[in-house]
Amino acid sequence: MAFLHRNKRKIDLGGASKRAQDKQKLIEQTAKEREKRSENRALNEKALRIQSVYRCKKAVKQQKIKERQEWITNYFSTLSSLVDQPFDKLQDSLFINSLRQFLYFYSPDAD
């Protein structure tokens, strides 16, 4: 009786090292992509921070302009009513309050 069953082992001589190289390339590529995403995230955070600071400074500037206009109208109306009166503690506190408000929006460059 002749057995026709052949028991040959299949040996892949190039596959193991190639798969290891592919795996290494995949790991490197994934690391590069992760680093790129991290850099993009950092750039986005920096841009948001810059935009936030800009919006805040713009809002403060607009508020100072508004406060200045209100102060001018209030100060001159109060000043005209106090001109004929003697200087006492009430006027002193009004003066200090007006000065405090003035120093809030005063800018040496603009004034």
C-alpha positions, 0 to 999 in steps of 0.5 A: 500500500502506498501512501500518497499523503505528503507531509511537507512543511511550508516554510515562508522564508520572507514573511516573518521579517517583512511583517515585523518591518511592516509592524515597525513602520505602522508603529512609527507612522502611528506615532508620527500621526499622534504627534501631528495631532498633538501639535495641531491641538496645541496650535488650536489652543494657542489660537483660542488663547490669543483670540480670547485675550484680543476679545477681552482687551477689545471689550475692556477698551469699549467699556472704558470708552463708555465709562468715559462718556458717562463720566464726562456727562456726570462730572460736568453736571455735578461740577456745575451744581457744586460751583457755588457751594463751599467745599465740605466732606460731601464734595470731597467724597464726590471729588475722590469718587470722580478722580477714581473713575477718571483714573480707571479710563485715563490713558496717557497715550490718548489724553 
